[in-house]
């Protein structure tokens, strides 16, 4: 085996070529021991792209390195695993323990992210803080990638109950990390098409509210996206490009801050300090919710169920048959995961593609938030979980809720729902464009 090493600040990159068996595992251990004498080494990337054989003895060396780095509050990542080595790690049950990346570059980016997160935690009191009327926002810089809304289908097809089989698309779970829309799960068309309902994906989880009359959400949390099970959708809106800023929000309002007020305040803040704000933001929130007001569509908006009067399902003559609205809180003092998009109607929205923009938003009859904004949000509700006083990674916060929370409900969130505390991922949307990832057909 050929072993080379290089040090990049606090990150050691070990590149291996050959067989990582019992004999060469001993050679690798010597190199590791020599490098770890440097106490500044906290992160290690092991480039396995040149390793075509991995034995249990070799795996033990990797695991010993993992434990050693944990004592230093460090991280071990593996890059470029060949199929056989990946299978050995999975068979041994250590795949969830050892972060794996396709390339050294991706692994280094992950380590850089961990370093940045630690720095933010250490300098928490020095972060930019904005005091607004509704509460305090502590702001952490995020991704530099331009935010976008990817649109599949058109909400008007939902509103007029004209979704047909030809509208359906299948998407992998990994392609819809943050999305809302209409859909379901199932292998056969009859399993989901006549009972499609409100749906969302967040933190690798797909949750939907079947319109089968039971008013009971269903969900699936894949540990690995094999592509064999896909979500089925006739309308889907995804947030793409990462989150440009992360914000810890603490409400100062009795009873919490409504979603209407939260969005309105974020718009005000963005107008003052973000040149890339053009009137629309995408949000993902890990929230402590003081009250949840929801709505749910009662029938799958397919052509077969189209209202006889030809009007939209949201028309006053049709809402009683098609919708359920909460007039009092459905849940109080719970943990919620929220995903959505909001538009500031006082902004010049001609910046965006009008057809794609209009395909996303609609007026929910139960919302009375005001004529200065338009919101579309879904939420998953869990029993209350304690929220850390400091947070710097939205994906980790969401996953912690998904993994440890007791699932209660899923709804289209009305704008009157209120938040007492939340960790927000904010995407400043630069464009609306068709979603290229959906595969037509079933």
Beta strands, then each sheet from edge to edge (+ up, - down):
strand 1: 2-8
strand 2: 11-20
strand 3: 43-54
strand 4: 75-79
strand 5: 99-101
strand 6: 128-131
strand 7: 135-141
strand 8: 147-152
strand 9: 169-171
strand 10: 179-184
strand 11: 197-202
strand 12: 205-208
strand 13: 218-221
strand 14: 231-240
strand 15: 245-251
strand 16: 257-258
strand 17: 280-292
strand 18: 294-297
strand 19: 323-325
strand 20: 331-344
strand 21: 373-382
strand 22: 407-413
strand 23: 418-434
strand 24: 439-440
sheet 1: 1+ 2- 3- 4- 5-
sheet 2: 6+ 7- 15+ 23- 8- 14+ 9- 24+
sheet 3: 6+ 7- 15+ 23- 16+
sheet 4: 6+ 7- 15+ 23- 17+ 20- 21+ 22- 18+ 19-
sheet 5: 6+ 7- 15+ 23- 8- 14+ 10- 11+ 12- 13+
end
